Amino acid sequence: MPEVEIDLRAAMAHYSSWRSDGAEHIRKKYDETVDWIAWNPDGFPKKYGPVRRAILKRSYYIVYFVAEADRSIVIAVLDGRRSPREIRSVVEGRHQT
């Protein structure tokens, strides 16, 4: 999903604004989290219907994804400090497309 790439770039820019290796740091956390999702998607709690969430370790960012029979699809990488209503709106809107 192109929106996920935009989300990830925003997270990388956020971390780069105060950490010299910010982009690489958050990308590494994202990659580690996606690896965990691939390994055991059912190990993550459902948040909005079938949409599950995985928190990037020691960060404010959360990966929202849908686990299907043969794959998991990341639909958003969002700053968890955003309003819950806004997060829900984004996640549900992307899940329907």
Protein Blocks (a to p, Z undefined) as FASTA:
>chain_A
ZZlmmmmmmmmmmmmmmpfklmmmmmmmmmmmmmmmmmmmmlpccfbljbccdddehiab
dcdddddfkbccdfbdcdfkbcfklmmmmmmmmmmZZ
